[in-house]
Amino acid sequence: MTKKKNAPKYKIEGFRGVFVFLFGLSGIINILALTGAFYMMQITTER
């Protein structure tokens, strides 16, 4: 019999690069989405 406890972990290890890529892409998109808000905050509090 094969060990069924390690089966999900073995399948997830193959997608590690994909998870890292998606995490990084999500972070970049979030930073770009906040850029406009930070810019507007600086303009309105300039006085």
Biopython code that builds the backbone (N, CA, C, O; Angstrom):
import numpy as np
from Bio.PDB.StructureBuilder import StructureBuilder

atoms = [
    (1, "MET", "N", (0.839, -1.199, 0.000)),
    (1, "MET", "CA", (0.000, 0.000, 0.000)),
    (1, "MET", "C", (0.877, 1.254, 0.000)),
    (1, "MET", "O", (1.979, 1.256, 0.550)),
    (2, "THR", "N", (0.388, 2.280, -0.604)),
    (2, "THR", "CA", (1.117, 3.544, -0.618)),
    (2, "THR", "C", (0.668, 4.407, 0.546)),
    (2, "THR", "O", (-0.417, 4.229, 1.099)),
    (3, "LYS", "N", (1.517, 5.333, 0.896)),
    (3, "LYS", "CA", (1.176, 6.254, 1.974)),
    (3, "LYS", "C", (0.240, 7.326, 1.430)),
    (3, "LYS", "O", (0.629, 8.102, 0.558)),
    (4, "LYS", "N", (-0.953, 7.374, 1.921)),
    (4, "LYS", "CA", (-1.925, 8.353, 1.442)),
    (4, "LYS", "C", (-1.794, 9.693, 2.160)),
    (4, "LYS", "O", (-2.348, 10.694, 1.706)),
    (5, "LYS", "N", (-1.066, 9.721, 3.280)),
    (5, "LYS", "CA", (-0.906, 10.979, 4.010)),
    (5, "LYS", "C", (-0.039, 11.959, 3.224)),
    (5, "LYS", "O", (-0.260, 13.166, 3.310)),
    (6, "ASN", "N", (0.933, 11.479, 2.468)),
    (6, "ASN", "CA", (1.848, 12.364, 1.747)),
    (6, "ASN", "C", (1.339, 12.724, 0.351)),
    (6, "ASN", "O", (1.949, 13.550, -0.328)),
    (7, "ALA", "N", (0.247, 12.129, -0.083)),
    (7, "ALA", "CA", (-0.247, 12.379, -1.434)),
    (7, "ALA", "C", (-0.608, 13.850, -1.667)),
    (7, "ALA", "O", (-0.164, 14.402, -2.673)),
    (8, "PRO", "N", (-1.378, 14.517, -0.812)),
    (8, "PRO", "CA", (-1.700, 15.930, -1.068)),
    (8, "PRO", "C", (-0.454, 16.819, -1.027)),
    (8, "PRO", "O", (-0.325, 17.736, -1.839)),
    (9, "LYS", "N", (0.458, 16.560, -0.096)),
    (9, "LYS", "CA", (1.670, 17.362, 0.001)),
    (9, "LYS", "C", (2.514, 17.204, -1.254)),
    (9, "LYS", "O", (3.099, 18.175, -1.734)),
    (10, "TYR", "N", (2.581, 16.017, -1.779)),
    (10, "TYR", "CA", (3.359, 15.766, -2.988)),
    (10, "TYR", "C", (2.765, 16.520, -4.177)),
    (10, "TYR", "O", (3.508, 17.030, -5.016)),
    (11, "LYS", "N", (1.455, 16.594, -4.257)),
    (11, "LYS", "CA", (0.815, 17.308, -5.361)),
    (11, "LYS", "C", (0.990, 18.816, -5.236)),
    (11, "LYS", "O", (1.130, 19.503, -6.247)),
    (12, "ILE", "N", (0.983, 19.339, -4.026)),
    (12, "ILE", "CA", (1.114, 20.778, -3.807)),
    (12, "ILE", "C", (2.538, 21.248, -4.103)),
    (12, "ILE", "O", (2.723, 22.372, -4.572)),
    (13, "GLU", "N", (3.543, 20.418, -3.842)),
    (13, "GLU", "CA", (4.931, 20.827, -4.049)),
    (13, "GLU", "C", (5.210, 21.161, -5.507)),
    (13, "GLU", "O", (6.074, 21.991, -5.792)),
    (14, "GLY", "N", (4.501, 20.537, -6.429)),
    (14, "GLY", "CA", (4.703, 20.831, -7.835)),
    (14, "GLY", "C", (4.216, 22.212, -8.230)),
    (14, "GLY", "O", (4.667, 22.750, -9.241)),
    (15, "PHE", "N", (3.320, 22.796, -7.471)),
    (15, "PHE", "CA", (2.756, 24.109, -7.778)),
    (15, "PHE", "C", (3.387, 25.221, -6.955)),
    (15, "PHE", "O", (2.848, 26.327, -6.917)),
    (16, "ARG", "N", (4.501, 24.967, -6.302)),
    (16, "ARG", "CA", (5.113, 25.973, -5.442)),
    (16, "ARG", "C", (5.496, 27.225, -6.230)),
    (16, "ARG", "O", (5.271, 28.342, -5.764)),
    (17, "GLY", "N", (6.066, 27.046, -7.409)),
    (17, "GLY", "CA", (6.432, 28.195, -8.242)),
    (17, "GLY", "C", (5.225, 29.004, -8.660)),
    (17, "GLY", "O", (5.288, 30.232, -8.730)),
    (18, "VAL", "N", (4.126, 28.326, -8.939)),
    (18, "VAL", "CA", (2.900, 29.020, -9.333)),
    (18, "VAL", "C", (2.370, 29.842, -8.165)),
    (18, "VAL", "O", (1.937, 30.979, -8.354)),
    (19, "PHE", "N", (2.401, 29.281, -6.966)),
    (19, "PHE", "CA", (1.923, 30.009, -5.787)),
    (19, "PHE", "C", (2.785, 31.239, -5.519)),
    (19, "PHE", "O", (2.256, 32.302, -5.193)),
    (20, "VAL", "N", (4.092, 31.112, -5.650)),
    (20, "VAL", "CA", (4.987, 32.254, -5.431)),
    (20, "VAL", "C", (4.727, 33.338, -6.473)),
    (20, "VAL", "O", (4.705, 34.526, -6.151)),
    (21, "PHE", "N", (4.531, 32.924, -7.720)),
    (21, "PHE", "CA", (4.244, 33.888, -8.788)),
    (21, "PHE", "C", (2.938, 34.627, -8.524)),
    (21, "PHE", "O", (2.880, 35.851, -8.649)),
    (22, "LEU", "N", (1.891, 33.892, -8.160)),
    (22, "LEU", "CA", (0.600, 34.530, -7.899)),
    (22, "LEU", "C", (0.664, 35.454, -6.690)),
    (22, "LEU", "O", (0.025, 36.507, -6.680)),
    (23, "PHE", "N", (1.434, 35.068, -5.663)),
    (23, "PHE", "CA", (1.592, 35.912, -4.488)),
    (23, "PHE", "C", (2.282, 37.221, -4.867)),
    (23, "PHE", "O", (1.850, 38.297, -4.452)),
    (24, "GLY", "N", (3.341, 37.127, -5.647)),
    (24, "GLY", "CA", (4.060, 38.323, -6.074)),
    (24, "GLY", "C", (3.219, 39.209, -6.974)),
    (24, "GLY", "O", (3.211, 40.430, -6.818)),
    (25, "LEU", "N", (2.513, 38.601, -7.912)),
    (25, "LEU", "CA", (1.655, 39.364, -8.815)),
    (25, "LEU", "C", (0.546, 40.075, -8.048)),
    (25, "LEU", "O", (0.215, 41.222, -8.350)),
    (26, "SER", "N", (-0.023, 39.402, -7.065)),
    (26, "SER", "CA", (-1.067, 40.008, -6.248)),
    (26, "SER", "C", (-0.521, 41.208, -5.481)),
    (26, "SER", "O", (-1.185, 42.239, -5.386)),
    (27, "GLY", "N", (0.678, 41.078, -4.939)),
    (27, "GLY", "CA", (1.293, 42.184, -4.212)),
    (27, "GLY", "C", (1.548, 43.391, -5.100)),
    (27, "GLY", "O", (1.308, 44.530, -4.700)),
    (28, "ILE", "N", (2.037, 43.132, -6.312)),
    (28, "ILE", "CA", (2.303, 44.233, -7.242)),
    (28, "ILE", "C", (0.998, 44.931, -7.636)),
    (28, "ILE", "O", (0.945, 46.159, -7.691)),
    (29, "ILE", "N", (-0.026, 44.171, -7.902)),
    (29, "ILE", "CA", (-1.319, 44.766, -8.274)),
    (29, "ILE", "C", (-1.875, 45.596, -7.120)),
    (29, "ILE", "O", (-2.424, 46.674, -7.346)),
    (30, "ASN", "N", (-1.741, 45.113, -5.901)),
    (30, "ASN", "CA", (-2.239, 45.869, -4.748)),
    (30, "ASN", "C", (-1.476, 47.177, -4.567)),
    (30, "ASN", "O", (-2.077, 48.204, -4.252)),
    (31, "ILE", "N", (-0.171, 47.153, -4.760)),
    (31, "ILE", "CA", (0.626, 48.378, -4.638)),
    (31, "ILE", "C", (0.224, 49.378, -5.713)),
    (31, "ILE", "O", (0.083, 50.569, -5.436)),
    (32, "LEU", "N", (0.037, 48.890, -6.950)),
    (32, "LEU", "CA", (-0.386, 49.784, -8.023)),
    (32, "LEU", "C", (-1.785, 50.353, -7.770)),
    (32, "LEU", "O", (-2.061, 51.500, -8.123)),
    (33, "ALA", "N", (-2.651, 49.571, -7.174)),
    (33, "ALA", "CA", (-4.000, 50.053, -6.881)),
    (33, "ALA", "C", (-3.973, 51.132, -5.804)),
    (33, "ALA", "O", (-4.800, 52.043, -5.831)),
    (34, "LEU", "N", (-3.051, 51.050, -4.869)),
    (34, "LEU", "CA", (-2.969, 52.040, -3.791)),
    (34, "LEU", "C", (-2.207, 53.298, -4.194)),
    (34, "LEU", "O", (-2.289, 54.312, -3.501)),
    (35, "THR", "N", (-1.471, 53.251, -5.298)),
    (35, "THR", "CA", (-0.651, 54.391, -5.708)),
    (35, "THR", "C", (-1.498, 55.640, -5.924)),
    (35, "THR", "O", (-1.127, 56.723, -5.473)),
    (36, "GLY", "N", (-2.626, 55.502, -6.604)),
    (36, "GLY", "CA", (-3.490, 56.657, -6.849)),
    (36, "GLY", "C", (-4.034, 57.250, -5.559)),
    (36, "GLY", "O", (-4.112, 58.471, -5.421)),
    (37, "ALA", "N", (-4.407, 56.407, -4.626)),
    (37, "ALA", "CA", (-4.939, 56.904, -3.357)),
    (37, "ALA", "C", (-3.871, 57.659, -2.569)),
    (37, "ALA", "O", (-4.151, 58.706, -1.985)),
    (38, "PHE", "N", (-2.646, 57.129, -2.552)),
    (38, "PHE", "CA", (-1.563, 57.826, -1.844)),
    (38, "PHE", "C", (-1.234, 59.153, -2.518)),
    (38, "PHE", "O", (-0.946, 60.138, -1.838)),
    (39, "TYR", "N", (-1.275, 59.187, -3.832)),
    (39, "TYR", "CA", (-1.008, 60.424, -4.561)),
    (39, "TYR", "C", (-2.060, 61.483, -4.239)),
    (39, "TYR", "O", (-1.721, 62.636, -3.969)),
    (40, "MET", "N", (-3.330, 61.097, -4.267)),
    (40, "MET", "CA", (-4.398, 62.040, -3.961)),
    (40, "MET", "C", (-4.313, 62.505, -2.510)),
    (40, "MET", "O", (-4.623, 63.659, -2.214)),
    (41, "MET", "N", (-3.901, 61.632, -1.614)),
    (41, "MET", "CA", (-3.767, 62.006, -0.210)),
    (41, "MET", "C", (-2.660, 63.054, -0.050)),
    (41, "MET", "O", (-2.800, 63.977, 0.752)),
    (42, "GLN", "N", (-1.574, 62.922, -0.796)),
    (42, "GLN", "CA", (-0.486, 63.889, -0.719)),
    (42, "GLN", "C", (-0.907, 65.239, -1.291)),
    (42, "GLN", "O", (-0.522, 66.286, -0.771)),
    (43, "ILE", "N", (-1.692, 65.212, -2.357)),
    (43, "ILE", "CA", (-2.129, 66.489, -2.969)),
    (43, "ILE", "C", (-3.076, 67.227, -2.028)),
    (43, "ILE", "O", (-2.950, 68.439, -1.850)),
    (44, "THR", "N", (-4.013, 66.517, -1.430)),
    (44, "THR", "CA", (-5.023, 67.196, -0.602)),
    (44, "THR", "C", (-4.460, 67.659, 0.740)),
    (44, "THR", "O", (-4.998, 68.599, 1.326)),
    (45, "THR", "N", (-3.414, 67.044, 1.239)),
    (45, "THR", "CA", (-2.836, 67.447, 2.515)),
    (45, "THR", "C", (-1.618, 68.332, 2.334)),
    (45, "THR", "O", (-0.841, 68.518, 3.270)),
    (46, "GLU", "N", (-1.443, 68.883, 1.130)),
    (46, "GLU", "CA", (-0.267, 69.671, 0.827)),
    (46, "GLU", "C", (-0.292, 71.054, 1.449)),
    (46, "GLU", "O", (0.758, 71.634, 1.724)),
    (47, "ARG", "N", (-1.474, 71.580, 1.670)),
    (47, "ARG", "CA", (-1.602, 72.962, 2.135)),
    (47, "ARG", "C", (-1.158, 73.145, 3.539)),
    (47, "ARG", "O", (-1.211, 74.258, 4.062)),
]
sb = StructureBuilder()
sb.init_structure("model")
sb.init_model(0)
sb.init_chain("A")
sb.init_seg("    ")
for serial, (resi, resn, name, xyz) in enumerate(atoms, 1):
    if name == "N":
        sb.init_residue(resn, " ", resi, " ")
    sb.init_atom(name, np.array(xyz, "f"), 0.0, 1.0, " ", f" {name:<3s}", serial, name[0])
structure = sb.get_structure()
